[in-house]
Amino acid sequence: MELLGRLEAQVEWLLQELGRLRAENARCLAALSALQAELAELGDAKMKLQDLLAREEALRIDALKRVDALLRRIQEHDSVA
């Protein structure tokens, strides 16, 4: 009888542990889902920032070309004068 009582106590403990682990698993899955949503948002933000950076780089290159053209005009004007 003593052995049966110990077995019942262990089974009860295991069932409680199973419930605790299931609850922890549910919390972990919810946290994972939230992190995946945040990661998707960050990915979208990253793409927008990369697009803005590419546009800024194109503007910078265009501005440098225009400055170079102005410098050439000034040099040509100085060499003619």
Secondary structure, DSSP 4 states (H G I P E B T S, - for coil): -HHHHHHHHHHHHHHHHHHHHHHHHHHHHHHHHHHHHHHHHHHHHHHHHHHHHHHHHHHHHHHHHHHHHHHHHHHHHHHH-
